[in-house]
Structures are given as structure tokens and as C-alpha cells.
Amino acid sequence: MRTDTRTEEIRTEDARTEDARTEDVRTAIEAAAREQLSAVLTPEVAPEALDPDADMVAAYGLTSLNKVLFLTEVCEATDVDLAHFTEHDLAAMKTLRDVTDALTRHTGKGV
């Protein structure tokens, strides 16, 4: 019984560590996405002023060309291969949060 309790404690601790790592990765990806989106916007919007839930086209006037540039740069900055995403996936990335979520799911995966 005591061994089972200790095993469960270790599993819980491992899960917490993994959750913390995932959150660290997510935070880094969001920061990179903010930086890259800010860089392609005209007029430029400060990274910290970007609303993660705003539609990037409606709120910031992101053009399709700038979206491609933005996604290419953020994938490069985060070591996520753009090849992971289909045309449908890219079209579904309407907000900064959508981009962050999608890239977080593919962090560390090879082609």
C-alpha cells in the first residue's frame, strides 16, 4: 500500500513538472508570435498591446501575404516545421491564441 502511495506521488509530481514545461514552452511561443506579428503589422503594434483573442485580419488588418510571412517567421523562431500545417490549419489560425495553440501542439515534433 505504501509503495502504491509513493508511486502515485511520483506520477503526480511528474505530471506537474510536465505541465510546467508545457506552460514555459507555450509562454515562449506566445512571446515569439507576438514579436513576429508586431513586426509585420502596418502600422506596427507593440507586442504587449496585441490582444491574443482578436481576429488578426479584422483587428489589425493582417493581409494574407503578411500572414504567410508572420507564420513562416514564427515557425522558424520556434523550431516548428511549417509542413505540420495544412492549408485548412493555416486558415483556421485567426487569432494569436490560435497560432500559439497550434504551434504548442507541434513543438518538438519532427517531420
N, C-alpha and C positions, 0 to 999 in steps of 0.2 A: 504494500500500500504506500509506504513512504517513497519507494522508488518511482511509483506512478505519479505521485505529487511532484517530485523533483523533475521528472521528465516533462510534466505539464508546465512547470515554472520555466524550464529552459525553452520550451516551444513558445510560450508567451513572450519571453524576453527576445527570442529570435524574431518573432513577428513584429515586435515594437522596433527593433533595430532595422528591419527591412522597411517598415513604414517610414521611419525617419530618413532612411536613404532615398526612398522614393520621393519624399517631400523635398529633400535637398535637390534632387535632380529636377523635379518639377519647378522649383523656385529658380534654378539656374536657366532652365529652358524658357520660363516666362520672361526673365530678365533679358535673355538674348532676343526673344521675339519682340519685346518692347523696343529694344535698341534698333533692330533691323526695320521694324515697321516705321518708327520715327524717322529713320534715315531716308525712306522712300516717299514720305508724305510731302506734299507741297500745298500750302505752307507747312513747314516742319512743326510737329507737335512734340513737346518734351516727352520722353519715355514714361516718366512717372505720371504724366497727365492723361495717358491713354486709358480709356475705360475698357476693361477686359471683356465686357459683355456687349459693347457697342458693335453694331454691324459696321465692318470696316469700309464698305462702299458708301453706305448712307451717311455715316457719321464723319468720315474722314476723306471721302472722295477717292478712295483707292481704286485705281484703274486696273483692268485685267493685266496689262503689261507690268505695272508696279507690283501686283500681287505675285506674279511669277518671279520677279526679281526678289521680292521680300521672302517668299518661300524658299527660293534657291539659297539665298544668303543665310536664312535662319537654319536651314538644314545643314549647311556647311558649318556654321558656327557651333552647332550642337552634335555634330557627327551622326546625324540621322540621314540615311540614304533616301533621297527623294524618290527613288524607284519603289519604295514601300507603298507609295500612294497612287491610286488610280485617279483618272480624271474626275470621277464621281467624288472621291475622297477630297480632292482639292476644291471642288465646287462647294462641298459641304462645310469647308472652313470659312465661315462667315465672320466670326469674332476672334479676337486674340485668344480667348479662352478655348475656342475650338482648335486653334492651331497648337496651343500649349498641350491640350489633352492628347491630340493626335501624335505629336512628337514624343510626348512622355511614354505613350504606349509602345513606341518603336525604339526607344533609347537602348543602345547596346545590342541590337539585333543586326546580324549580318544579312547580306542579300541572299 
